Amino acid sequence: MVALLALASCVGASTRWKTYHDPLGWFLRYPASWRVQPFHLEMFRWGDEQGALVGNLDREVHRKGQTTGWDLRGLPPGFVVVLFQRYTYGAGPKLPPTPPRPYTRFPLSFDDAQPSSPRAFGVSRSLAIDVVPRGRGGSWTVWVWFGSKVSQEDRAIAKRIVASVRFARS
């Protein structure tokens, strides 16, 4: 057990890490060999989605048509994608109000992730963490998708990426 913990804490230790700073005032750390893909989707009257995805990918991923779902079909079976986004609601149909939720404590943890509908094409399930930051509008979510044969090392890296998400002080 001790050897396993030591291995987990060293995962990616020899990998150089970079920091992505998003225009919305948040940042995360990721391995330099992984791809960062910022995005901003305006959905006319419905609102918009803005954020970035990080993955062990050799190419960009795209949305499927005019949907908010990402098309992950055709990626290698060892892929990992971590996405952090803000969704703001426009003038579309009004959703019932949700009760106030407590502010999120950082660092984020996979222990807080909930299995969720995929919100992506080409995967059967995803993990989601709702984030309620102080003084930030919109609805914030971390999504994580794994290929069918992802390595333990890449799973551990995904956990480190999720735990690195922070908001800059205002």
PLY file of the C-alpha trace (Angstrom):
ply
format ascii 1.0
element vertex 170
property float x
property float y
property float z
element edge 169
property int vertex1
property int vertex2
end_header
0.00 0.00 0.00
2.82 2.44 0.86
4.57 1.65 -2.44
1.31 2.30 -4.33
0.89 5.68 -2.61
4.49 6.60 -3.37
3.98 5.66 -7.02
0.77 7.71 -7.23
2.45 10.77 -5.76
5.30 10.49 -8.27
3.11 10.08 -11.35
4.04 12.78 -13.80
6.90 13.92 -11.58
9.34 13.63 -14.48
6.88 15.37 -16.80
7.13 19.12 -17.23
3.87 20.85 -16.29
2.48 24.11 -17.64
-0.25 26.46 -16.42
-3.22 27.49 -18.56
-4.76 30.86 -17.59
-8.30 31.35 -18.88
-9.73 34.82 -19.68
-12.58 34.10 -17.22
-10.09 34.25 -14.32
-9.37 30.61 -13.57
-6.35 28.43 -14.21
-5.21 24.82 -14.18
-1.96 22.87 -14.51
-1.36 20.16 -17.09
1.49 18.13 -18.59
3.30 20.06 -21.32
2.87 17.09 -23.67
-0.95 17.30 -23.39
-3.14 19.53 -25.58
-5.10 22.54 -24.28
-8.08 23.65 -26.34
-9.91 26.82 -25.25
-13.47 27.23 -26.57
-16.37 29.65 -26.58
-19.75 28.64 -27.98
-22.44 31.31 -28.22
-25.85 29.74 -28.49
-27.86 32.72 -29.72
-30.64 33.32 -27.15
-29.88 30.22 -25.09
-26.65 31.39 -23.48
-23.05 30.44 -23.95
-20.41 27.93 -22.90
-16.83 29.02 -22.37
-13.81 27.19 -21.00
-11.05 24.84 -22.04
-10.42 21.15 -22.40
-7.14 19.38 -21.73
-6.30 15.93 -23.00
-3.63 13.47 -23.98
-4.74 14.04 -27.57
-2.86 14.41 -30.83
-5.58 16.56 -32.42
-8.37 18.99 -31.61
-11.81 17.67 -30.83
-14.94 19.35 -32.13
-18.57 19.61 -31.26
-21.05 17.45 -33.12
-22.99 19.79 -35.38
-24.79 22.61 -33.58
-24.99 20.72 -30.28
-23.18 21.34 -27.01
-21.88 17.75 -27.09
-18.23 17.03 -27.93
-17.48 14.43 -30.60
-14.94 12.02 -29.07
-15.54 9.25 -31.61
-12.40 7.95 -33.29
-10.02 8.89 -30.47
-7.53 6.24 -29.35
-8.86 3.98 -26.56
-6.34 5.43 -24.07
-7.62 9.00 -24.31
-8.36 11.31 -21.37
-10.23 14.61 -21.64
-10.72 17.02 -18.73
-12.99 19.97 -19.50
-13.77 22.98 -17.28
-16.48 25.36 -18.41
-18.90 28.07 -17.46
-22.41 27.99 -18.87
-24.48 31.16 -18.76
-28.19 31.13 -19.44
-29.68 33.40 -22.06
-33.26 34.35 -22.85
-34.32 30.80 -23.69
-36.76 28.75 -21.63
-36.60 29.55 -17.93
-35.52 26.72 -15.68
-36.96 26.40 -12.20
-34.75 28.03 -9.58
-32.37 25.74 -7.78
-31.77 26.05 -4.05
-28.55 27.83 -3.11
-25.59 25.51 -2.81
-22.53 25.93 -0.64
-19.41 27.38 -2.21
-16.98 24.82 -3.55
-13.87 24.06 -1.54
-10.60 23.72 -3.38
-8.75 21.63 -4.34
-11.35 19.76 -6.35
-11.34 16.01 -5.94
-12.50 13.00 -7.92
-14.18 11.98 -4.65
-16.71 14.75 -5.41
-17.35 13.59 -8.99
-20.69 12.13 -9.92
-21.34 9.77 -12.83
-23.24 11.78 -15.40
-24.82 11.56 -18.81
-21.96 11.68 -21.29
-22.50 15.13 -22.91
-20.12 13.78 -25.52
-20.45 11.45 -28.47
-18.33 8.31 -28.50
-18.26 7.69 -24.74
-20.77 5.83 -22.63
-20.36 7.79 -19.40
-18.58 10.69 -17.82
-17.72 12.15 -14.45
-18.93 15.62 -13.50
-18.13 17.98 -10.64
-20.37 21.02 -10.18
-18.36 24.01 -9.00
-19.86 26.96 -7.11
-17.14 29.63 -6.90
-17.50 32.78 -4.81
-18.35 35.90 -6.77
-18.57 34.21 -10.18
-21.76 34.06 -12.23
-22.95 31.23 -14.39
-22.96 27.51 -13.86
-19.48 25.91 -13.66
-18.72 22.23 -14.26
-15.70 19.96 -14.62
-16.29 17.06 -17.01
-13.91 14.09 -17.31
-14.01 11.45 -20.03
-11.82 8.35 -20.27
-11.28 6.02 -23.21
-11.92 2.31 -22.74
-8.21 1.49 -22.22
-6.83 4.51 -20.37
-3.66 3.86 -18.38
-3.49 4.20 -14.60
-0.82 6.87 -15.08
-3.14 8.99 -17.27
-5.99 8.52 -14.78
-3.68 9.82 -12.04
-2.68 12.77 -14.24
-6.37 13.59 -14.81
-6.87 13.64 -11.04
-3.93 16.06 -10.68
-5.34 18.32 -13.39
-8.75 18.43 -11.71
-7.14 19.16 -8.33
-5.14 22.04 -9.88
-8.19 24.06 -10.98
-8.31 27.40 -9.15
-9.77 30.85 -9.53
-7.45 33.85 -9.46
-8.15 36.21 -6.59
-10.31 39.12 -7.66
0 1
1 2
2 3
3 4
4 5
5 6
6 7
7 8
8 9
9 10
10 11
11 12
12 13
13 14
14 15
15 16
16 17
17 18
18 19
19 20
20 21
21 22
22 23
23 24
24 25
25 26
26 27
27 28
28 29
29 30
30 31
31 32
32 33
33 34
34 35
35 36
36 37
37 38
38 39
39 40
40 41
41 42
42 43
43 44
44 45
45 46
46 47
47 48
48 49
49 50
50 51
51 52
52 53
53 54
54 55
55 56
56 57
57 58
58 59
59 60
60 61
61 62
62 63
63 64
64 65
65 66
66 67
67 68
68 69
69 70
70 71
71 72
72 73
73 74
74 75
75 76
76 77
77 78
78 79
79 80
80 81
81 82
82 83
83 84
84 85
85 86
86 87
87 88
88 89
89 90
90 91
91 92
92 93
93 94
94 95
95 96
96 97
97 98
98 99
99 100
100 101
101 102
102 103
103 104
104 105
105 106
106 107
107 108
108 109
109 110
110 111
111 112
112 113
113 114
114 115
115 116
116 117
117 118
118 119
119 120
120 121
121 122
122 123
123 124
124 125
125 126
126 127
127 128
128 129
129 130
130 131
131 132
132 133
133 134
134 135
135 136
136 137
137 138
138 139
139 140
140 141
141 142
142 143
143 144
144 145
145 146
146 147
147 148
148 149
149 150
150 151
151 152
152 153
153 154
154 155
155 156
156 157
157 158
158 159
159 160
160 161
161 162
162 163
163 164
164 165
165 166
166 167
167 168
168 169
